[in-house]
Structures are given as structure tokens and as C-alpha cells.
């Protein structure tokens, strides 16, 4: 798909209870993959929803609080490093999405998933490419998932300050790879990912 593809406006399904789902953390070498499912309240609109990656941290944090307060319901789902290693990152992400949807206090009629594939769900679902910038519910999910995972990386940073997790959030940056080579892997690293396997002498 061309980088400059312009997507048409998203046409919502004919349903009154629509959940948006997104994930954060497929690429990092450490920590869980975190997903969120959100059903927004049409009576309490939220201004400024967008792909979480396009927002400043200050704006993300403010929107995170507003989404949690105003949404009809929301739920975080996750798959831990051990599950990622056992299932692979794609299947672990699908599992984390299923957990987020199952944890909603209101069952949606339709679920819109960011990306090009859907997990198996008990209700209708639709994948939406670049959905975090096109669908308000997915944007909201991307924001609360990212804020939650970033907070986990900050917490991990306090436990392992030598790795710089607060800076790179676990992604394979030059700094992270340097620290991984220097100190080896923590118990929170994904052992099936190639740079971690190298640090552990497994490949």
C-alpha cells in the first residue's frame, strides 16, 4: 500500500453499541502487548481524539483521563512476554484483544479493530486499516492502551534503571540494543525476539 494513500471517510456500521480496539507494544523487546477496547458515549463527545502516536504526551494523558471518565465502558487487555514467546506476537496480540473485548461491562454489537485482521469474537467485527486515525473509538483505545503501557515501562525503568526503558519504552533502539548487549536480558524481555535471543546466547 502506498504511503500517501488517502482513505475515504469511515462509514460506521449500523449498530448503536460499537467498540473500538487497538494495541500497543507489538514491536518492543520487553514487556506485555497491551490492548484496549472502548465504547464511547455519544452524549458525551470527546474533542481531539487522534492516533495516540500523533499526540504529545501531555495531550495523551489529558485525553486518557477524559476517555476513562466519559466512555460508556472501557477495558485493557494484555498478553505477557511468556505468552508472546509461546504463541508468537501476532497470536498473542489477538488474544490480548479478545481479553479487552471480553472485559467490557457492556457487550458491543460490533467491534472495529485497528489494522488488517480481527481476532475471533462472539460479535460482528471489522478490521479498519489506519483505524486509529479514522475511527473515534479506535483512537480512544489507542490512547488508553499507550498511556497504560508507557506507565508500565516507567515502572520497569525504576526497577532496571540501567536499561533506559523510560526513554525507549522497550523498542529496539540503538540504546536498548547496547544495554541489552552490556547487561543481558531481564526476566521481562521477550526471549523469542532475535536481539534478546542473541543477548541470551541462544542464536
VODOMI-164184 format. One record per residue: residue number from 1; y, z, x of N, C-alpha, C in turn. Coordinates in Angstrom, 1 decimal, padded with zeros to 4 digits. Each point is the difference from the previous one (the first is absolute). Layout:
BEGIN
+-----+--------+--------+--------+--------+--------+--------+--------+--------+--------+
!   i !     nY !     nZ !     nX !    caY !    caZ !    caX !     cY !     cZ !     cX !
+-----+--------+--------+--------+--------+--------+--------+--------+--------+--------+
! NUM !      Y !      Z !      X !      Y !      Z !      X !      Y !      Z !      X !
...
+-----+--------+--------+--------+--------+--------+--------+--------+--------+--------+
//
This chain:
BEGIN
+-----+--------+--------+--------+--------+--------+--------+--------+--------+--------+
!   i !     nY !     nZ !     nX !    caY !    caZ !    caX !     cY !     cZ !     cX !
+-----+--------+--------+--------+--------+--------+--------+--------+--------+--------+
!   1 ! -001.2 !  000.0 !  000.8 !  001.2 !  000.0 ! -000.8 !  001.2 !  000.0 !  000.9 !
!   2 !  001.0 ! -000.9 ! -000.3 !  001.2 ! -000.1 !  000.8 !  000.8 !  001.3 ! -000.1 !
!   3 !  000.6 !  000.3 !  001.1 !  000.8 !  001.3 !  000.1 !  001.1 !  000.0 ! -001.0 !
!   4 !  000.6 ! -001.2 ! -000.2 !  001.2 ! -000.1 ! -000.9 ! -000.3 ! -000.3 ! -001.4 !
!   5 ! -001.3 !  000.2 ! -000.4 ! -000.4 ! -000.2 ! -001.4 !  000.9 !  000.8 ! -001.0 !
!   6 !  000.6 ! -000.6 ! -001.0 !  000.8 !  000.7 ! -001.0 ! -000.9 !  000.1 ! -001.2 !
!   7 ! -000.3 !  001.3 ! -000.4 ! -000.8 !  000.2 ! -001.1 !  000.8 !  000.0 ! -001.3 !
!   8 ! -000.6 ! -000.5 ! -001.1 !  000.7 !  000.0 ! -001.3 !  000.1 !  001.5 ! -000.5 !
!   9 !  000.9 !  000.3 ! -000.9 !  000.1 !  001.3 ! -000.5 ! -001.3 !  000.4 ! -000.6 !
!  10 ! -000.4 !  001.3 !  000.2 ! -001.3 !  000.4 ! -000.5 !  000.0 !  000.2 ! -001.5 !
!  11 ! -001.0 ! -000.6 ! -000.7 ! -000.1 !  000.2 ! -001.5 ! -001.0 !  001.1 ! -000.3 !
!  12 !  000.5 !  001.0 ! -000.6 ! -000.9 !  001.2 ! -000.2 ! -001.0 ! -000.3 ! -001.1 !
!  13 ! -001.2 !  000.6 !  000.2 ! -001.1 ! -000.2 ! -001.1 !  000.5 !  000.7 ! -001.3 !
!  14 ! -000.6 ! -000.4 ! -001.1 !  000.3 !  000.5 ! -001.3 ! -000.7 !  001.4 ! -000.1 !
!  15 !  000.6 !  001.0 !  000.5 ! -000.6 !  001.4 !  000.0 !  001.1 !  001.0 !  000.1 !
!  16 ! -000.1 !  001.1 ! -000.7 !  001.0 !  001.0 !  000.0 ! -000.1 !  001.0 !  001.1 !
!  17 ! -001.2 !  000.2 !  000.5 ! -000.3 !  001.0 !  001.1 ! -000.5 ! -000.8 !  001.2 !
!  18 !  000.9 ! -000.3 !  000.9 ! -000.3 ! -000.7 !  001.2 !  000.1 !  000.9 !  001.3 !
!  19 ! -001.0 !  000.0 !  000.8 !  000.1 !  000.7 !  001.2 !  000.1 ! -000.9 !  001.2 !
!  20 !  000.8 !  000.3 !  000.9 !  000.2 ! -000.7 !  001.3 ! -000.7 !  000.7 !  001.1 !
!  21 ! -000.7 ! -000.7 !  000.9 ! -000.8 !  000.6 !  001.1 !  000.4 ! -000.7 !  001.3 !
!  22 !  000.2 !  000.9 !  001.0 !  000.2 ! -000.6 !  001.4 ! -000.6 !  001.0 !  001.0 !
!  23 ! -000.2 ! -000.5 !  001.2 ! -000.6 !  000.8 !  001.1 !  001.0 !  000.0 !  001.2 !
!  24 ! -000.2 !  001.0 !  000.8 !  000.7 !  000.1 !  001.3 ! -001.0 !  000.5 !  001.0 !
!  25 ! -000.1 ! -000.7 !  001.1 ! -000.8 !  000.5 !  001.1 ! -001.2 ! -000.7 !  000.3 !
!  26 ! -000.1 ! -001.3 ! -000.3 ! -001.2 ! -000.8 !  000.4 !  000.0 ! -000.3 !  001.5 !
!  27 !  001.2 ! -000.2 !  000.6 !  000.0 ! -000.4 !  001.4 !  000.0 !  001.1 !  001.0 !
!  28 !  000.4 !  001.3 ! -000.3 !  000.0 !  001.0 !  001.0 ! -001.4 !  000.3 !  000.6 !
!  29 !  000.0 !  000.7 !  001.1 ! -001.2 !  000.3 !  000.7 ! -000.4 !  001.5 ! -000.3 !
!  30 !  000.8 !  000.7 ! -000.8 ! -000.3 !  001.4 ! -000.2 !  000.4 !  000.3 ! -001.4 !
!  31 ! -000.7 !  001.0 ! -000.6 !  000.3 !  000.5 ! -001.3 ! -000.6 ! -000.7 ! -001.1 !
!  32 !  000.3 !  000.5 ! -001.2 ! -000.6 ! -000.6 ! -001.3 !  000.8 ! -001.3 ! -000.4 !
!  33 ! -000.6 ! -000.8 ! -000.8 !  000.7 ! -001.1 ! -000.7 !  000.4 !  000.7 ! -001.3 !
!  34 !  001.3 ! -000.1 ! -000.4 !  000.5 !  000.8 ! -001.1 !  000.5 ! -001.1 ! -001.1 !
!  35 ! -000.4 !  000.3 ! -001.2 !  000.3 ! -000.9 ! -001.1 !  000.8 !  000.8 ! -001.1 !
!  36 !  000.7 ! -000.7 ! -000.8 !  000.6 !  000.7 ! -001.2 ! -000.1 ! -000.9 ! -001.2 !
!  37 ! -000.1 !  000.6 ! -001.2 !  000.0 ! -000.7 ! -001.3 !  001.2 !  000.7 ! -000.8 !
!  38 !  000.8 ! -000.8 ! -000.6 !  001.1 !  000.5 ! -000.7 !  000.2 ! -000.8 ! -001.4 !
!  39 !  000.2 !  000.8 ! -001.0 !  000.4 ! -000.5 ! -001.3 !  001.4 !  000.4 ! -000.3 !
!  40 !  001.0 ! -000.9 !  000.0 !  001.4 !  000.3 ! -000.2 !  000.3 !  000.3 ! -001.5 !
!  41 !  001.0 !  000.7 ! -000.2 !  000.5 !  000.3 ! -001.4 !  001.1 ! -001.0 ! -000.3 !
!  42 ! -000.2 ! -000.9 ! -001.0 !  001.1 ! -001.0 ! -000.3 !  001.3 !  000.7 ! -000.5 !
!  43 ! -000.1 !  001.2 ! -000.5 !  001.1 !  000.8 ! -000.5 !  000.8 !  000.6 !  001.1 !
!  44 ! -000.6 !  000.0 !  001.2 !  000.7 !  000.7 !  001.2 !  000.0 ! -001.0 !  001.2 !
!  45 !  000.8 ! -001.0 ! -000.1 !  000.0 ! -001.0 !  001.1 !  000.4 !  000.6 !  001.3 !
!  46 ! -000.5 ! -000.6 !  001.1 !  000.3 !  000.4 !  001.4 !  000.7 ! -001.2 !  000.7 !
!  47 !  001.2 !  000.2 !  000.4 !  000.8 ! -001.1 !  000.7 ! -000.4 !  000.0 !  001.4 !
!  48 ! -000.1 ! -001.2 !  000.6 ! -000.2 ! -000.1 !  001.4 ! -001.4 ! -000.2 !  000.5 !
!  49 ! -001.0 ! -000.1 ! -000.9 ! -001.4 ! -000.1 !  000.5 ! -000.1 ! -001.3 !  000.7 !
!  50 ! -000.8 !  000.1 !  001.2 ! -000.2 ! -001.2 !  000.8 ! -001.2 !  000.3 !  000.9 !
!  51 ! -000.4 ! -001.0 !  000.7 ! -001.1 !  000.2 !  001.0 !  000.4 !  001.2 !  000.9 !
!  52 ! -000.9 !  001.0 !  000.2 !  000.4 !  001.1 !  000.8 !  000.4 ! -000.3 !  001.4 !
!  53 ! -000.6 ! -001.1 !  000.5 !  000.4 ! -000.3 !  001.4 !  001.4 ! -000.6 !  000.2 !
!  54 !  000.6 ! -000.4 ! -001.2 !  001.3 ! -000.6 !  000.1 !  001.1 !  001.1 ! -000.2 !
!  55 ! -000.4 !  001.2 ! -000.2 !  000.9 !  001.1 ! -000.3 !  000.2 !  000.9 !  001.2 !
!  56 !  001.2 !  000.6 !  000.1 !  000.2 !  001.0 !  001.0 ! -000.8 !  001.2 ! -000.3 !
!  57 ! -000.3 !  000.9 !  001.0 ! -000.7 !  001.2 ! -000.3 !  000.7 !  000.9 ! -001.0 !
!  58 !  001.3 !  000.1 !  000.1 !  000.8 !  000.8 ! -000.9 ! -000.1 ! -000.5 ! -001.4 !
!  59 !  000.0 ! -001.3 ! -000.2 ! -000.1 ! -000.6 ! -001.4 ! -001.4 !  000.2 ! -000.5 !
!  60 ! -001.0 ! -000.2 !  000.9 ! -001.4 !  000.2 ! -000.4 ! -000.3 !  001.5 ! -000.5 !
!  61 !  000.6 !  000.9 !  000.7 ! -000.2 !  001.4 ! -000.3 !  000.6 !  000.4 ! -001.4 !
!  62 !  001.2 ! -000.6 ! -000.2 !  000.7 !  000.3 ! -001.2 ! -000.7 ! -000.7 ! -001.2 !
!  63 ! -000.5 ! -001.2 !  000.2 ! -000.7 ! -000.7 ! -001.1 ! -001.4 !  000.7 ! -000.2 !
!  64 ! -000.6 !  000.5 !  001.0 ! -001.3 !  000.7 ! -000.1 !  000.2 !  001.2 ! -001.0 !
!  65 !  001.0 !  000.7 !  000.2 !  000.3 !  001.2 ! -000.9 !  000.2 ! -000.5 ! -001.4 !
!  66 !  000.8 ! -001.1 ! -000.2 !  000.3 ! -000.5 ! -001.3 ! -001.2 ! -000.5 ! -000.7 !
!  67 ! -000.9 ! -000.7 !  000.7 ! -001.2 ! -000.6 ! -000.6 ! -000.9 !  001.2 ! -000.4 !
!  68 ! -000.2 !  001.0 !  000.8 ! -000.9 !  001.1 ! -000.4 !  000.6 !  000.7 ! -001.2 !
!  69 !  001.3 !  000.1 ! -000.1 !  000.6 !  000.7 ! -001.1 !  000.0 ! -000.9 ! -001.3 !
!  70 !  000.2 ! -001.3 !  000.1 !  000.3 ! -000.8 ! -001.2 ! -001.2 ! -000.8 ! -000.5 !
!  71 ! -001.0 ! -000.2 !  000.8 ! -001.2 ! -000.8 ! -000.4 ! -000.8 !  000.7 ! -001.1 !
!  72 ! -000.6 ! -000.8 ! -000.8 ! -000.9 !  000.6 ! -001.0 ! -001.1 !  000.7 !  000.7 !
!  73 ! -000.5 ! -000.6 !  001.0 ! -001.0 !  000.7 !  000.9 ! -000.2 ! -000.7 !  001.3 !
!  74 ! -000.5 !  000.6 !  001.0 ! -000.2 ! -000.6 !  001.3 ! -001.2 !  000.8 !  000.7 !
!  75 ! -000.6 ! -000.7 !  000.9 ! -001.1 !  000.7 !  000.7 ! -000.2 ! -000.7 !  001.4 !
!  76 ! -000.2 !  000.9 !  001.0 ! -000.4 ! -000.5 !  001.3 ! -001.5 ! -000.1 !  000.2 !
!  77 ! -000.5 ! -001.0 !  000.7 ! -001.4 ! -000.1 !  000.3 ! -000.1 ! -000.2 !  001.5 !
!  78 ! -001.1 !  000.2 !  000.6 ! -000.2 ! -000.1 !  001.4 ! -001.4 ! -000.3 !  000.4 !
!  79 ! -000.2 ! -000.5 !  001.2 ! -001.3 ! -000.1 !  000.6 !  000.2 !  000.4 !  001.5 !
!  80 ! -000.8 !  001.0 !  000.4 !  000.1 !  000.6 !  001.3 ! -000.5 ! -000.9 !  001.1 !
!  81 !  000.3 !  000.4 !  001.2 ! -000.4 ! -000.9 !  001.2 ! -001.6 ! -000.1 !  000.0 !
!  82 ! -000.7 !  001.0 ! -000.4 ! -001.5 ! -000.1 !  000.0 ! -000.4 ! -001.0 ! -001.0 !
!  83 !  000.6 ! -000.1 ! -001.1 ! -000.3 ! -001.0 ! -001.0 !  000.4 ! -001.4 !  000.4 !
!  84 !  001.1 ! -000.1 !  000.7 !  000.4 ! -001.3 !  000.5 ! -001.0 ! -000.5 !  001.0 !
!  85 ! -000.4 !  000.9 !  000.9 ! -001.0 ! -000.4 !  001.0 ! -001.4 ! -000.4 ! -000.6 !
!  86 ! -000.3 !  000.7 ! -001.1 ! -001.3 ! -000.3 ! -000.6 !  000.0 ! -001.2 ! -000.9 !
!  87 !  001.1 ! -000.2 ! -000.7 !  000.1 ! -001.1 ! -001.0 !  000.7 ! -001.3 !  000.5 !
!  88 !  000.8 !  000.1 !  000.9 !  001.0 ! -000.9 !  000.6 !  001.3 !  000.2 ! -000.8 !
!  89 !  001.1 ! -000.5 !  000.6 !  001.4 !  000.3 ! -000.6 !  000.2 ! -000.6 ! -001.4 !
!  90 ! -000.5 ! -001.2 ! -000.2 !  000.2 ! -000.6 ! -001.3 ! -000.7 !  000.8 ! -001.1 !
!  91 ! -001.3 !  000.3 !  000.2 ! -000.7 !  000.7 ! -001.0 !  000.5 !  001.4 ! -000.2 !
!  92 !  000.5 !  000.6 !  001.1 !  000.6 !  001.4 ! -000.1 !  001.3 ! -000.1 ! -000.8 !
!  93 !  000.8 ! -001.0 !  000.2 !  001.2 ! -000.2 ! -000.8 ! -000.3 ! -000.2 ! -001.5 !
!  94 ! -001.0 ! -000.8 ! -000.3 ! -000.3 ! -000.2 ! -001.4 ! -000.5 !  001.4 ! -000.6 !
!  95 ! -000.7 !  000.8 !  000.7 ! -000.5 !  001.3 ! -000.4 !  001.2 !  000.9 ! -000.3 !
!  96 !  001.0 !  000.0 !  001.0 !  001.2 !  000.8 ! -000.2 !  000.8 ! -000.4 ! -001.2 !
!  97 !  000.0 ! -001.3 ! -000.3 !  000.8 ! -000.5 ! -001.2 ! -000.8 !  000.5 ! -001.2 !
!  98 ! -001.3 ! -000.1 ! -000.1 ! -000.7 !  000.5 ! -001.1 !  000.2 !  001.5 ! -000.3 !
!  99 !  000.1 !  000.7 !  001.1 !  000.3 !  001.5 ! -000.1 !  001.4 !  000.2 ! -000.6 !
! 100 !  000.9 ! -000.7 !  000.4 !  001.4 !  000.1 ! -000.5 !  000.1 ! -000.3 ! -001.5 !
! 101 ! -000.7 ! -001.1 ! -000.4 !  000.1 ! -000.3 ! -001.4 ! -000.8 !  001.0 ! -000.9 !
! 102 ! -001.2 !  000.4 !  000.6 ! -000.8 !  001.0 ! -000.8 !  000.7 !  001.3 ! -000.1 !
! 103 !  000.9 !  000.4 !  000.9 !  000.7 !  001.2 ! -000.1 !  001.3 !  000.1 ! -000.9 !
! 104 !  000.3 ! -001.2 ! -000.5 !  001.2 !  000.0 ! -000.9 ! -000.3 !  000.8 ! -001.3 !
! 105 !  001.0 !  000.8 ! -000.4 ! -000.2 !  000.9 ! -001.2 !  000.0 ! -000.9 ! -001.3 !
! 106 !  000.5 ! -001.2 !  000.1 !  000.0 ! -000.9 ! -001.2 ! -000.7 ! -001.3 !  000.5 !
! 107 ! -001.0 ! -000.4 ! -000.8 ! -000.7 ! -001.2 !  000.4 !  000.8 ! -001.3 ! -000.3 !
! 108 !  000.3 ! -000.8 !  001.0 !  000.7 ! -001.2 ! -000.3 ! -000.8 ! -001.1 ! -000.7 !
! 109 !  000.6 ! -000.9 ! -000.7 ! -000.6 ! -001.1 ! -000.6 ! -000.3 ! -001.1 !  001.0 !
! 110 !  000.9 ! -000.1 !  001.0 !  000.0 ! -001.1 !  000.9 !  000.5 !  000.6 !  001.4 !
! 111 ! -000.7 ! -000.5 !  001.1 !  000.4 !  000.5 !  001.3 !  000.4 ! -001.2 !  000.8 !
! 112 !  001.2 !  000.0 !  000.6 !  000.5 ! -001.0 !  000.9 ! -000.1 !  000.5 !  001.5 !
! 113 ! -000.7 ! -000.8 !  000.8 ! -000.3 !  000.4 !  001.3 !  000.7 ! -000.9 !  001.0 !
! 114 !  000.7 !  000.6 !  001.0 !  000.6 ! -000.8 !  001.0 ! -001.0 ! -000.7 !  000.9 !
! 115 !  000.2 ! -001.2 !  000.3 ! -000.9 ! -000.8 !  000.8 ! -000.7 ! -001.1 ! -000.7 !
! 116 ! -001.2 ! -000.3 !  000.6 ! -000.7 ! -001.2 ! -000.6 ! -001.4 !  000.4 ! -000.5 !
! 117 ! -000.3 !  001.2 ! -000.1 ! -001.3 !  000.4 ! -000.6 !  000.1 !  001.4 ! -000.7 !
! 118 ! -000.9 !  000.2 ! -001.0 !  000.0 !  001.2 ! -000.8 ! -001.3 !  000.8 !  000.3 !
! 119 !  000.1 !  001.3 !  000.0 ! -001.2 !  000.8 !  000.0 ! -000.6 ! -000.1 ! -001.4 !
! 120 ! -001.3 !  000.4 ! -000.1 ! -000.7 !  000.1 ! -001.3 !  000.6 !  001.1 ! -000.8 !
! 121 !  000.5 ! -000.3 ! -001.2 !  000.6 !  001.1 ! -000.8 ! -000.5 ! -000.2 ! -001.5 !
! 122 !  000.1 !  001.1 ! -000.7 ! -000.5 !  000.0 ! -001.4 !  001.0 ! -000.7 ! -001.0 !
! 123 !  001.1 ! -000.4 !  000.5 !  001.0 ! -000.7 ! -000.9 !  000.4 ! -001.3 !  000.6 !
! 124 !  000.8 ! -000.8 ! -000.7 !  000.4 ! -001.3 !  000.5 !  000.9 !  000.2 !  001.3 !
! 125 ! -000.1 ! -000.9 !  000.9 !  000.8 !  000.1 !  001.2 !  000.4 ! -001.4 !  000.5 !
! 126 !  001.0 !  000.0 !  000.8 !  000.5 ! -001.3 !  000.5 !  000.6 !  000.3 !  001.4 !
! 127 ! -000.3 ! -000.9 !  000.9 !  000.6 !  000.1 !  001.4 !  001.3 ! -000.8 !  000.0 !
! 128 !  001.0 !  000.6 !  000.6 !  001.3 ! -000.7 !  000.1 !  000.4 ! -000.1 !  001.4 !
! 129 !  000.0 ! -001.2 !  000.6 !  000.4 ! -000.2 !  001.4 !  001.5 !  000.4 !  000.1 !
! 130 !  000.3 !  000.8 !  001.1 !  001.4 !  000.5 !  000.2 !  000.5 !  000.8 ! -001.2 !
! 131 ! -001.0 !  000.6 ! -000.7 !  000.4 !  000.8 ! -001.2 !  000.9 !  001.1 !  000.3 !
! 132 !  000.0 !  000.6 !  001.2 !  000.9 !  001.1 !  000.2 !  001.5 ! -000.4 !  000.0 !
! 133 !  000.3 ! -001.3 !  000.0 !  001.4 ! -000.4 ! -000.1 !  000.2 ! -000.7 ! -001.3 !
! 134 ! -001.0 ! -000.1 ! -000.9 !  000.1 ! -000.8 ! -001.2 ! -000.2 !  000.8 ! -001.3 !
! 135 ! -000.8 !  001.1 !  000.1 ! -000.4 !  000.8 ! -001.1 !  000.5 !  001.4 !  000.2 !
! 136 !  000.8 !  000.5 ! -001.0 !  000.5 !  001.4 !  000.2 ! -001.0 !  001.0 !  000.2 !
! 137 ! -001.1 !  000.0 ! -000.8 ! -001.0 !  001.0 !  000.1 ! -000.7 !  000.0 !  001.4 !
! 138 ! -000.2 ! -001.2 !  000.6 ! -000.6 ! -000.1 !  001.3 !  001.0 !  000.5 !  001.1 !
! 139 !  001.3 ! -000.3 ! -000.2 !  001.0 !  000.5 !  000.9 !  000.0 !  001.5 !  000.0 !
! 140 ! -000.1 !  000.6 ! -001.2 !  000.0 !  001.5 ! -000.1 ! -001.2 !  000.5 !  000.7 !
! 141 ! -001.2 ! -000.6 ! -000.1 ! -001.2 !  000.4 !  000.6 !  000.1 ! -000.1 !  001.5 !
! 142 !  000.6 ! -001.1 !  000.5 !  000.2 ! -000.2 !  001.4 !  000.9 !  001.1 !  000.7 !
! 143 !  001.0 !  000.4 ! -000.8 !  000.9 !  001.0 !  000.5 ! -000.7 !  001.4 !  000.1 !
! 144 ! -000.6 !  000.4 ! -001.0 ! -000.6 !  001.4 !  000.0 ! -001.2 !  000.0 !  001.0 !
! 145 ! -000.7 ! -001.1 !  000.1 ! -001.1 !  000.0 !  001.0 !  000.5 !  000.1 !  001.4 !
! 146 !  001.1 ! -000.8 !  000.3 !  000.5 !  000.0 !  001.4 !  000.6 !  001.4 !  000.3 !
! 147 !  000.7 !  000.6 ! -000.9 !  000.6 !  001.3 !  000.3 ! -001.1 !  001.0 !  000.2 !
! 148 ! -001.0 !  000.0 ! -000.8 ! -001.1 !  000.9 !  000.2 ! -000.7 ! -000.2 !  001.4 !
! 149 ! -000.3 ! -001.3 !  000.3 ! -000.7 ! -000.2 !  001.3 !  000.9 !  000.3 !  001.2 !
! 150 !  001.3 ! -000.3 ! -000.1 !  000.9 !  000.3 !  001.1 !  000.0 !  001.5 !  000.2 !
! 151 !  000.0 !  000.8 ! -001.1 !  000.0 !  001.5 !  000.1 ! -001.3 !  000.5 !  000.7 !
! 152 ! -001.1 ! -000.7 ! -000.2 ! -001.2 !  000.4 !  000.6 !  000.0 ! -000.3 !  001.5 !
! 153 !  000.7 ! -001.1 !  000.4 !  000.1 ! -000.4 !  001.4 !  001.0 !  001.0 !  000.7 !
! 154 !  001.0 !  000.5 ! -000.7 !  000.9 !  001.0 !  000.6 ! -000.8 !  001.3 !  000.2 !
! 155 ! -000.9 !  000.3 ! -000.9 ! -000.8 !  001.2 !  000.1 ! -000.9 ! -000.1 !  001.2 !
! 156 ! -000.6 ! -001.2 !  000.1 ! -000.9 ! -000.3 !  001.2 !  000.7 !  000.1 !  001.3 !
! 157 !  001.3 ! -000.4 ! -000.1 !  000.8 !  000.0 !  001.2 !  000.2 !  001.4 !  000.5 !
! 158 !  000.1 !  001.0 ! -000.9 !  000.2 !  001.4 !  000.4 ! -001.2 !  000.5 !  000.6 !
! 159 ! -001.2 ! -000.5 ! -000.4 ! -001.3 !  000.4 !  000.6 ! -000.3 ! -000.6 !  001.3 !
! 160 !  000.4 ! -001.3 !  000.1 ! -000.2 ! -000.8 !  001.3 !  001.3 ! -000.6 !  000.4 !
! 161 !  000.9 !  000.8 !  000.5 !  001.3 ! -000.6 !  000.3 !  000.0 ! -001.0 !  001.1 !
! 162 ! -001.0 !  000.0 !  000.9 ! -000.1 ! -000.9 !  001.1 ! -000.2 ! -001.5 ! -000.4 !
! 163 ! -000.5 ! -000.2 ! -001.3 ! -000.3 ! -001.4 ! -000.4 !  001.2 ! -000.7 ! -000.6 !
! 164 !  001.0 !  000.7 ! -000.4 !  001.2 ! -000.7 ! -000.6 ! -000.2 ! -000.5 ! -001.4 !
! 165 ! -000.9 !  000.7 ! -000.8 ! -000.3 ! -000.5 ! -001.4 !  001.2 ! -000.1 ! -000.9 !
! 166 !  001.0 !  000.9 !  000.2 !  001.2 ! -000.1 ! -000.9 !  000.8 ! -001.3 !  000.3 !
! 167 ! -000.2 ! -000.5 !  001.2 !  000.8 ! -001.3 !  000.3 ! -000.8 ! -001.2 ! -000.6 !
! 168 ! -001.2 ! -000.1 !  000.4 ! -000.7 ! -001.3 ! -000.4 ! -000.9 !  000.1 ! -001.2 !
! 169 ! -000.1 !  001.2 ! -000.6 ! -000.8 !  000.2 ! -001.2 ! -001.5 ! -000.4 !  000.1 !
! 170 ! -000.5 ! -000.1 !  001.2 ! -001.4 ! -000.3 !  000.2 ! -000.2 ! -001.5 !  000.3 !
! 171 !  001.0 ! -000.8 ! -000.1 ! -000.2 ! -001.5 !  000.2 ! -000.2 ! -000.2 !  001.5 !
! 172 ! -000.7 ! -001.1 !  000.3 ! -000.4 ! -000.3 !  001.4 !  001.2 ! -000.5 !  000.8 !
! 173 !  001.1 !  000.7 !  000.2 !  001.1 ! -000.3 !  000.8 ! -000.4 !  000.1 !  001.5 !
! 174 !  000.9 ! -000.5 !  000.8 ! -000.2 !  000.2 !  001.5 ! -000.1 !  001.4 !  000.3 !
! 175 !  000.9 !  000.9 ! -000.6 !  000.0 !  001.4 !  000.3 ! -001.3 !  000.6 ! -000.4 !
! 176 ! -000.5 ! -000.3 ! -001.2 ! -001.2 !  000.6 ! -000.5 ! -001.2 ! -000.4 !  000.9 !
! 177 ! -000.1 ! -001.2 !  000.3 ! -001.1 ! -000.5 !  000.9 !  000.0 !  000.6 !  001.3 !
! 178 !  001.2 !  000.3 !  000.6 !  000.2 !  000.6 !  001.2 ! -000.5 !  001.5 !  000.0 !
! 179 !  000.4 !  000.7 ! -001.1 ! -000.4 !  001.4 ! -000.2 ! -001.5 !  000.1 ! -000.2 !
! 180 ! -000.6 ! -001.0 ! -000.8 ! -001.4 !  000.0 ! -000.3 ! -000.8 ! -000.2 !  001.3 !
! 181 !  000.5 ! -000.9 !  000.9 ! -000.7 ! -000.2 !  001.3 !  000.1 !  001.3 !  000.9 !
! 182 !  001.2 !  000.7 ! -000.1 !  000.2 !  001.1 !  000.8 ! -000.7 !  001.3 ! -000.4 !
! 183 !  000.0 !  000.2 ! -001.4 ! -000.6 !  001.3 ! -000.5 ! -001.3 ! -000.2 ! -000.7 !
! 184 ! -000.4 ! -001.2 ! -000.3 ! -001.2 ! -000.2 ! -000.8 !  000.3 !  000.1 ! -001.5 !
! 185 ! -001.0 ! -000.1 ! -000.8 !  000.1 !  000.0 ! -001.5 ! -000.1 !  001.5 ! -000.5 !
! 186 !  000.8 !  000.2 ! -001.1 ! -000.1 !  001.3 ! -000.7 ! -001.1 ! -000.1 ! -001.0 !
! 187 ! -000.3 !  001.0 ! -000.7 ! -001.0 !  000.0 ! -001.1 !  000.5 ! -000.8 ! -001.2 !
! 188 !  001.3 ! -000.3 !  000.0 !  000.6 ! -000.7 ! -001.2 !  000.0 ! -001.5 !  000.3 !
! 189 ! -000.3 ! -000.4 !  001.1 !  000.0 ! -001.5 !  000.3 ! -001.2 ! -000.7 ! -000.7 !
! 190 !  000.2 ! -001.3 ! -000.3 ! -001.0 ! -000.8 ! -000.6 ! -000.9 ! -000.6 !  001.1 !
! 191 ! -001.2 !  000.5 !  000.1 ! -000.8 ! -000.3 !  001.1 ! -000.5 ! -001.5 ! -000.1 !
! 192 !  000.1 ! -000.6 ! -001.1 ! -000.5 ! -001.4 ! -000.1 !  001.1 ! -001.0 !  000.4 !
! 193 !  001.2 !  000.4 !  000.3 !  001.1 ! -000.9 !  000.4 ! -000.1 ! -000.2 !  001.5 !
! 194 !  000.1 ! -001.3 !  000.4 ! -000.2 ! -000.4 !  001.4 !  000.7 !  000.9 !  001.0 !
! 195 !  001.3 !  000.2 ! -000.1 !  000.7 !  000.8 !  001.0 ! -000.6 !  001.4 !  000.1 !
! 196 ! -000.4 !  000.6 ! -001.1 ! -000.6 !  001.4 !  000.0 ! -001.4 ! -000.1 !  000.7 !
! 197 ! -000.7 ! -001.0 ! -000.3 ! -001.3 ! -000.2 !  000.6 !  000.1 ! -000.1 !  001.5 !
! 198 !  001.0 ! -000.7 !  000.4 !  000.2 ! -000.2 !  001.5 !  000.4 !  001.4 !  000.6 !
! 199 !  000.8 !  000.8 ! -000.7 !  000.4 !  001.3 !  000.5 ! -001.1 !  000.9 !  000.1 !
! 200 ! -001.0 ! -000.2 ! -000.9 ! -001.2 !  000.9 !  000.0 ! -001.1 ! -000.5 !  000.9 !
! 201 !  000.2 ! -001.2 !  000.6 ! -001.0 ! -000.6 !  000.9 ! -001.1 ! -000.6 ! -000.8 !
! 202 !  000.2 ! -000.4 ! -001.2 ! -001.0 ! -000.6 ! -000.9 ! -000.1 ! -001.5 !  000.0 !
! 203 !  001.0 ! -000.6 !  000.7 !  000.0 ! -001.5 !  000.0 !  000.7 ! -000.5 !  001.3 !
+-----+--------+--------+--------+--------+--------+--------+--------+--------+--------+
//
